[in-house]
């Protein structure tokens, strides 16, 4: 099975999903999405290596995050 290495940008993004940039942002990301990112970070470990199935999970998590981000921005667009 082929292995990959997380880039610094991917690693930072996963950390952002799990912890958020500020302390208040952690409550915005859905718990299920944070858990998936945490499991993925745990599997990659210090070496930041992951396999094909983890790669699929990473790509699915990215798609889910983008969808969630688009929906959350629309919810905040109130007329008052």
HELIX and SHEET records of a PDB file:
HELIX    1   1 UNK A    8  UNK A   19  1                                  12    
HELIX    2   2 UNK A   25  UNK A   27  5                                   3    
HELIX    3   3 UNK A   31  UNK A   44  1                                  14    
HELIX    4   4 UNK A   52  UNK A   75  1                                  24    
SHEET    1   A 2 UNK A   3  UNK A   5  0                                        
SHEET    2   A 2 UNK A  49  UNK A  51 -1                                        
END                                                                             
